[in-house]
Amino acid sequence: AGPGRPHPRQRALRPASPHAAQKPASAAQPPCAAMPWVWKGSPKGWGKGFGGKGKGYGGGWSGGKGGDRGEGAKPQPLPEGYQVPNQVFTGTVAAYYKFQGYGFVSPDQKDILPTEKVFVFWKSIKSTDRYPSLMKDSQVQFTVSVCEKQGVKTLQAENVSLPGGAPVALQQEADAKKTYVGGQHLRYTGTLKFFLPKQGYGYIKIDPGFQYDKEGVPEEIRVESAEMNCGGGNPQYCEDVKVEFGIWQTTRGAFKGYNVTLPGGASLPQMVAPEPA
C-alpha cells in the first residue's frame, strides 16, 4: 500500500463487542498486573494540605492563602443536622486535577448549599470520554451527597454532567486538534512493553510490516495515561500485553500512541483506586 492508503494489516476502529471472543496472542502472555496503589494526591495539593500540614488547595474548602494554593486547607464541615436537598444544582468548575482524578465545583446556589466549594471525584462524572475530566471555569450540573473526609462530614458532587444533563465530552475536541499517522481511525497493532501508572507513561513496540504516510515513525512509541483507554478508569501496571492503537504526532514531531486498547477495541484493565480520604 502506498502513502496515504491503509496497509492490509491496518483497519478502521470499530466499537468493542461484548460478544466478540478475543484469541490471546500467546498462552504464556501475562495479563496486566495490579500494583499496590498509594494515593499521592495532587502535587502540593490534596495529599498534604488536606491534613493541615504543608501546602494545600487554598481555594478549596476554607479559602486558604496565596491564591490557588494555601496553608492547611481542610474540608468545610456541614452544619449540625444538615439535610441534603434532593435537587439538581449548577455551578462552575473551580479546579480539576486530571491525573489525580478529582477537583472542586463552586455552586451557584450558595444560599442552599453551606459549602463554598464541593468536592468531585472522577467516578461521579457522566462522560463519554475515555479519560473523564472537567475543564476549569466550565459550567456543570450535579447533585450532592454527604461524605466524610479526614473525619469531617462535607459535601461531594454526584451525577456531574453538562447543564441540561448531557454527558461531559472534552476528548473529541482535543482529538480533533491532533495530527495522526494514517488518519484518526486507523489502527495499528503491537505489544505494550510496559506501563507505569505512577509515572504516567509506557512504551509500545509496533508490530513490523506497517507502512506509514509520514516519515520517521520509530519501532517503539511512548504512550501516556490520557491515551490508555480503560473504560473511564485509570490504567494499572502492564507488561508485555498485546494492544491496538492509533498513532499521533506532536507539534515537536514526536510520535505517540493514541486511544490504546486491547485487540478488538476492548478496554484495558482499570486500576482500583480509592477516593482520596
C-alpha positions in Angstrom: 0.0 0.0 0.0 1.3 3.4 -0.9 1.4 6.6 1.3 -2.0 7.7 2.5 -3.6 4.3 1.8 -4.2 1.8 4.6 -1.9 -1.2 4.6 -3.7 -4.5 4.6 -2.8 -5.0 8.2 -4.4 -1.7 9.2 -8.1 -1.4 9.8 -10.6 1.1 10.8 -11.5 1.5 14.5 -14.6 -0.4 15.5 -16.6 -0.5 18.7 -15.7 -3.3 21.1 -18.3 -6.0 21.1 -19.1 -7.9 24.3 -19.8 -11.0 22.1 -16.6 -10.9 20.2 -14.2 -13.5 21.6 -10.6 -12.4 21.7 -8.0 -15.0 20.9 -4.9 -14.4 23.1 -1.6 -14.0 21.2 0.1 -16.5 23.4 -0.9 -18.7 26.2 2.0 -17.5 28.2 1.2 -13.9 27.8 0.9 -12.3 31.3 -2.1 -10.1 32.0 -1.8 -6.6 33.3 -0.7 -7.0 36.9 -2.1 -4.8 39.6 0.4 -3.0 41.7 -0.2 -1.6 45.2 -2.0 1.7 44.8 -0.9 4.6 47.1 -2.9 7.8 46.8 -0.4 10.6 46.4 -2.8 13.4 45.9 -2.0 16.4 43.8 1.5 17.9 44.0 1.4 20.3 46.9 -2.3 19.7 46.9 -4.9 17.4 48.5 -2.4 14.9 49.9 -0.6 17.4 52.2 -2.9 20.4 52.6 -5.9 18.4 53.5 -4.5 17.2 56.8 -3.5 20.7 57.9 0.2 20.5 57.1 2.2 21.9 54.3 0.6 23.4 51.3 -2.9 22.6 50.2 -5.7 23.6 47.9 -6.2 27.1 49.3 -9.2 28.0 47.2 -10.9 24.8 48.0 -12.5 24.2 51.4 -11.7 27.2 53.5 -10.3 29.9 51.3 -6.7 29.4 52.4 -3.9 31.8 51.4 -2.0 32.6 48.3 -4.5 32.2 45.5 -4.9 28.7 44.3 -2.6 27.2 46.9 -2.9 27.8 50.7 -1.7 26.6 54.0 -3.7 24.0 55.9 -6.8 23.8 53.8 -9.4 21.5 55.2 -12.9 20.3 54.2 -15.6 22.7 55.1 -17.8 20.9 57.7 -21.5 20.7 57.4 -23.7 22.4 60.0 -25.1 20.1 62.7 -28.2 18.2 61.5 -27.9 19.4 57.9 -30.3 17.7 55.5 -29.1 17.2 51.9 -31.6 18.8 49.4 -33.0 16.5 46.8 -32.4 18.7 43.8 -30.1 19.4 40.9 -27.6 22.2 41.4 -25.5 24.1 38.9 -22.0 25.5 39.3 -18.6 26.4 37.9 -15.6 24.1 38.0 -13.1 25.9 40.3 -10.3 23.4 39.7 -9.8 19.9 38.4 -6.6 17.8 38.6 -7.0 15.5 35.7 -4.3 12.9 36.5 -5.2 12.9 40.2 -8.8 12.4 39.3 -10.5 15.0 41.5 -11.5 18.7 41.7 -13.9 21.2 43.1 -17.1 22.9 41.9 -18.3 26.3 43.1 -22.1 26.0 43.3 -24.4 28.8 42.1 -27.0 28.1 44.8 -24.8 29.4 47.7 -28.0 30.2 49.7 -28.9 26.5 49.8 -25.5 24.7 50.0 -23.5 25.6 53.1 -20.1 25.0 51.5 -18.3 27.4 49.1 -16.9 24.5 47.0 -18.0 20.9 46.5 -15.5 18.1 46.0 -15.9 16.0 42.9 -14.3 12.6 42.2 -13.8 11.4 38.6 -16.2 8.4 39.1 -19.0 10.9 39.6 -18.6 12.5 36.1 -21.0 11.4 33.4 -18.8 11.3 30.4 -18.3 9.7 27.0 -14.5 10.4 27.2 -12.1 7.5 27.6 -10.4 9.5 30.4 -13.1 11.6 32.2 -12.2 15.1 33.4 -13.5 18.6 33.8 -12.3 21.8 32.4 -11.7 24.7 34.8 -14.3 27.5 34.6 -16.8 25.2 32.7 -20.4 25.1 33.7 -21.9 21.8 35.1 -24.9 20.5 36.9 -24.8 18.0 39.8 -26.5 16.5 42.8 -24.8 16.2 46.2 -24.2 13.6 48.9 -22.6 13.7 52.3 -19.1 12.2 52.6 -16.5 12.1 55.3 -13.0 13.5 54.6 -10.4 13.4 57.3 -13.1 12.9 60.0 -15.1 15.9 58.7 -18.6 15.5 57.1 -18.8 17.6 54.0 -20.4 17.6 50.5 -19.5 15.6 47.5 -20.8 16.2 43.9 -22.6 13.3 42.2 -24.0 12.8 38.7 -21.9 15.6 37.3 -22.9 16.5 33.8 -23.2 19.5 31.5 -26.2 21.8 32.2 -29.3 20.1 30.9 -27.9 16.6 31.7 -25.7 16.0 28.6 -22.5 14.0 29.3 -19.2 15.8 29.6 -17.3 15.3 26.3 -13.9 17.0 26.2 -11.9 14.3 24.4 -13.5 14.9 21.0 -12.3 18.5 20.9 -8.8 17.5 22.0 -8.6 14.7 19.5 -9.7 17.0 16.6 -6.5 19.1 17.2 -4.2 16.1 16.8 -2.2 15.2 13.7 -2.5 11.4 13.0 -0.4 8.9 11.1 -2.8 7.5 8.5 -5.8 9.1 10.0 -7.6 9.2 13.4 -9.4 5.9 12.9 -6.6 3.9 11.5 -5.5 1.2 13.9 -2.1 -0.5 14.4 -1.1 -3.5 16.5 1.8 -4.1 18.8 3.0 -5.0 22.3 2.7 -2.7 25.3 6.2 -3.4 26.7 5.3 -1.7 30.0 3.1 1.0 31.5 4.0 2.7 34.8 0.9 4.3 36.4 2.9 6.2 39.0 5.0 7.9 36.2 2.1 8.1 33.8 3.7 6.6 30.7 4.8 3.4 28.9 6.1 2.2 25.6 4.6 0.3 22.7 6.6 -1.8 20.3 4.8 -1.7 16.9 4.4 -4.9 15.0 6.7 -5.0 11.9 5.3 -4.7 8.4 3.3 -1.4 8.5 3.8 1.4 6.0 3.1 5.0 7.0 2.1 8.2 5.4 4.7 10.1 7.5 8.4 9.5 7.7 10.3 8.8 10.9 7.8 6.6 12.8 10.1 4.6 15.2 9.7 0.9 16.2 8.7 1.9 19.7 6.5 4.8 20.7 5.6 6.4 24.0 2.0 6.3 25.4 0.7 8.4 28.2 -2.1 8.0 30.8 -4.7 10.0 28.9 -4.4 7.7 25.8 -4.8 4.4 27.8 -8.4 3.5 27.2 -9.6 1.8 30.4 -13.3 2.5 30.0 -13.1 5.7 32.0 -10.7 4.5 34.7 -7.0 4.8 35.5 -4.6 2.3 33.9 -2.8 -0.2 36.0 0.7 -1.6 35.7 1.1 -3.6 32.5 3.9 -5.5 30.9 4.1 -7.4 27.5 0.4 -7.0 26.6 -0.9 -7.2 23.0 -2.7 -3.9 22.1 -4.1 -2.0 19.2 -3.8 1.8 18.9 -3.6 4.8 16.7 -0.5 7.0 16.2 -0.4 10.8 16.5 2.4 13.3 16.1 3.1 16.1 18.5 3.9 19.6 17.4 7.5 18.8 18.2 7.5 15.9 15.9 7.3 13.0 18.4 5.1 10.0 17.6 2.9 8.7 20.4 0.2 6.1 21.0 -3.4 7.2 20.7 -6.5 5.5 22.2 -4.7 2.3 23.2 -7.0 -0.7 23.8 -6.8 -4.5 23.9 -7.1 -6.2 20.5 -10.6 -5.7 19.0 -11.1 -2.4 20.9 -11.8 -3.9 24.3 -10.9 -1.6 27.3 -7.6 -2.1 29.1 -7.8 -3.2 32.8 -8.5 -0.5 35.3 -6.6 0.2 38.4 -8.8 0.0 41.5 -8.1 3.3 43.3 -9.7 4.6 46.5 -11.2 8.0 46.7 -8.8 10.5 48.4 -9.5 10.4 52.2 
